[in-house]
Amino acid sequence: MPDYSMDEDPDYWQAPERFRAIFEKLRSLGIKASYFPVGDAKADSTPVAVVVEMPPGFVIMRHAHPCDRFEVIIRGTLESEDRVLRVGDVMVSAAGELYGPKKAGKDGCTTVEVFGAASGVTKRIEERADGSVVTVDLEQFDVAFKHLEKH
């Protein structure tokens, strides 16, 4: 059984081939992410744990996923919907349930987000300013990550 140390293992921040393009795009934006499938990484139905390390002040827009998800704060703080979440605090959302925006605290934030299905990692449901919702494929970078591009 493989194990990884966040603080001691240089291979901790990694991604299976399926998620490699998203992993590289996030890294280019200064965000660390690591993907841990719980089963076959190629299967849409496989649950996936994603560890995300966000720099201070980093904002994730209001969105949802097409699968159930569970997220726990493991370092730093995260502001979400008028609350400050600290280490050990948890967020849970059902498939299609909008949440956020979320903002990393002054020391940044690291979370572990568990998606009920691998397909939930690559698809995001976004709420637009007019209240409409659209599903975005995160592998289409010029659309999915436009709001994060460094200016």
C-alpha positions in Angstrom: 0.0 0.0 0.0 1.6 3.3 -1.0 1.8 6.1 1.5 2.9 9.7 1.1 4.1 12.4 3.5 3.0 15.9 2.7 6.1 17.4 4.4 8.7 14.8 3.6 7.9 13.1 0.3 8.9 15.1 -2.9 6.4 12.9 -4.9 3.5 13.9 -2.7 2.2 16.5 -5.1 1.3 14.3 -8.1 -1.6 13.3 -10.3 -2.6 10.2 -12.3 -2.5 10.7 -16.1 -6.2 11.4 -16.1 -5.8 14.6 -14.0 -2.3 15.6 -15.1 -3.4 18.5 -17.4 -5.5 20.1 -14.6 -2.7 19.5 -12.1 -0.2 21.3 -14.4 -2.6 24.2 -15.1 -3.1 24.7 -11.3 0.6 24.5 -10.7 1.2 27.2 -13.3 -1.2 29.4 -11.3 0.7 28.9 -8.0 -1.7 26.3 -6.6 -0.5 22.9 -5.4 -2.8 19.9 -5.8 -2.4 16.1 -5.4 -4.9 13.5 -6.6 -5.5 10.2 -4.9 -8.0 7.9 -6.6 -9.6 5.3 -4.3 -9.6 2.6 -7.0 -9.2 2.8 -10.8 -8.2 6.3 -11.8 -9.7 5.8 -15.3 -13.2 4.9 -14.1 -15.7 7.8 -13.8 -17.3 6.2 -10.7 -14.0 6.0 -8.7 -14.0 8.3 -5.6 -11.0 10.7 -5.6 -9.4 12.6 -2.7 -7.8 15.9 -3.8 -5.4 17.8 -1.6 -5.3 21.5 -2.5 -2.8 24.0 -1.1 -4.0 27.5 -1.7 -1.9 30.7 -1.2 -3.2 33.5 1.1 -6.2 35.3 -0.3 -6.9 32.8 -3.1 -10.6 32.7 -4.0 -12.6 29.9 -5.5 -15.8 31.0 -7.1 -19.3 29.8 -6.1 -19.8 26.4 -7.8 -21.0 22.9 -7.4 -19.9 19.4 -8.7 -22.0 16.7 -10.4 -21.2 14.3 -7.4 -21.4 14.4 -3.6 -18.3 15.8 -1.9 -16.7 16.2 1.5 -14.0 18.7 2.4 -11.9 19.1 5.5 -9.4 21.9 6.4 -6.0 20.4 7.3 -3.9 23.7 7.5 -4.7 27.4 7.7 -8.2 28.8 7.5 -10.8 29.2 4.8 -13.6 31.8 4.7 -16.8 30.4 3.3 -20.3 31.9 3.3 -19.7 34.3 6.2 -17.8 31.7 8.3 -14.1 31.1 9.0 -13.3 27.4 8.9 -10.3 26.1 10.8 -8.3 22.9 11.0 -10.7 20.0 11.4 -13.7 21.9 10.2 -15.7 20.1 7.4 -17.9 21.1 4.5 -20.3 18.6 2.8 -22.3 19.2 -0.3 -24.6 17.0 -2.4 -24.3 16.6 -6.1 -25.3 19.9 -7.8 -25.5 21.9 -4.5 -23.8 25.3 -4.9 -21.3 26.5 -2.3 -18.8 29.3 -1.9 -17.2 31.5 -2.8 -14.3 30.3 -0.6 -11.2 32.4 0.2 -8.0 31.2 1.8 -7.0 32.9 5.0 -4.0 35.1 5.7 -1.7 32.1 6.0 -3.2 30.2 3.1 -5.2 27.0 3.4 -4.8 23.3 2.6 -7.9 21.1 2.3 -8.6 17.5 1.5 -11.7 17.3 -0.8 -13.2 13.9 -1.4 -15.3 13.5 -4.5 -17.8 10.7 -4.7 -16.8 10.1 -8.4 -13.8 11.0 -10.5 -16.0 12.7 -13.0 -16.7 15.3 -10.2 -13.1 16.4 -10.3 -13.1 17.4 -14.0 -16.6 18.9 -14.2 -17.7 22.0 -12.2 -21.2 23.6 -12.1 -20.7 27.4 -12.0 -23.2 30.1 -11.0 -23.0 33.1 -13.3 -23.6 36.8 -12.3 -27.1 36.6 -13.8 -28.0 33.6 -11.6 -27.8 31.1 -14.4 -25.7 27.9 -14.0 -23.5 26.2 -16.5 -21.4 23.1 -16.4 -17.7 23.7 -17.2 -15.2 21.0 -18.2 -12.1 21.9 -16.2 -9.9 20.4 -19.0 -11.0 23.3 -21.3 -8.5 25.7 -19.7 -9.2 28.8 -21.6 -12.8 28.7 -20.3 -12.5 27.0 -16.9 -9.5 28.9 -15.5 -9.9 32.3 -17.1 -11.0 33.9 -13.8 -7.7 32.7 -12.1 -5.2 33.9 -14.8 -2.5 36.2 -13.4 -2.7 39.7 -14.9 
